[in-house]
């Protein structure tokens, strides 16, 4: 199975890291794979598949990749037992790491995700490695360019302060009652604008007629989770205005107080595609200019239903269904358990390496025969995928 993976790392006590966020979804059949900013990286002169991920708090590598590249693995202390869904990580031996024409000798932090979550990358180069430099990010061409100075034309762009002393790329915007709110820029996330829980409630309340779909993923703190997704034709984040971007908010499970206190907004590549962006790490400043060009193709769930295990120990793929979606019209309801997609058995999704679960991201008009179970009884239905979100629409619904 081809999966998408977003990594965000955080450093807890005892010098160990936990995988905090890994968003899981299928590669898009109509987009040719996941959008990433790939880097030319070598480890001990061997090529490796790394991405530039401002949501990674340092230099990280997947354990399988470290072993393939011949690096000695240093395991975390044996008494440590992470909670279900969280995976402790350790270190590699020192190695020669070459990236951006620079070679350093360093250890890498390694991690290994739970069974059933394969990935397509070897590791990440994070925000700390560029936090003191000047560079531009072009998400549309999936590239990063280092600069000697800020271009003159950027003087007219929106200017935001980069939060200092952070392992992640956070921007500050004025909030309510004089408080500062955080926009978190994450080049490891393929999605658009992800709202904090209350901000998502506020957005949905103001956009009651906006079509919506549902998708699923995996996060360390939440386990498997479900999120809602819509399309914003115009959205304002403090002084920053964006046009035609996907927007998301978590649906299940309800976030803890710690997660609710996180950034007000997260901007992934789906949103960064729609802006010019220059970061001045030397002076803690960011320069942003919204693009007026049509949005790039965006991969999303055209079925309007996500199938996810609500329990870390369960193999059942339980349905969450958006109202009025193709899945809803096909008679699929919340709580139904998915067994087959056409001739593909998905009940063994944790261990099977065959097949492709990107069926819900295929082009509009694709017909799917789904076999499900409800209350112990099997039933089969046929759903027709539809363009639920409306990128580039000229007449917003709200």
Beta strands, then each sheet from edge to edge (+ up, - down):
strand 1: 7-11
strand 2: 17-22
strand 3: 38-43
strand 4: 46-53
strand 5: 59-62
strand 6: 73-74
strand 7: 88-92
strand 8: 95-99
strand 9: 102-106
strand 10: 109-111
strand 11: 123-126
strand 12: 134-138
strand 13: 143-146
strand 14: 158-162
strand 15: 170-174
strand 16: 180-185
strand 17: 193-195
strand 18: 213-219
strand 19: 223-237
strand 20: 240-252
strand 21: 265-267
strand 22: 275-280
strand 23: 285-290
strand 24: 305-308
strand 25: 317-321
strand 26: 337-341
strand 27: 344-345
strand 28: 367-374
strand 29: 377-384
sheet 1: 1+ 2- 7+ 6-
sheet 2: 1+ 2- 18+ 19- 20+ 17+ 21- 16- 15+ 14- 23+ 22- 12+ 13-
sheet 3: 1+ 2- 7+ 10- 5- 11+ 4+ 3- 8+ 9-
sheet 4: 24+ 25- 26+ 27-
sheet 5: 24+ 25- 26+ 28- 29+
end
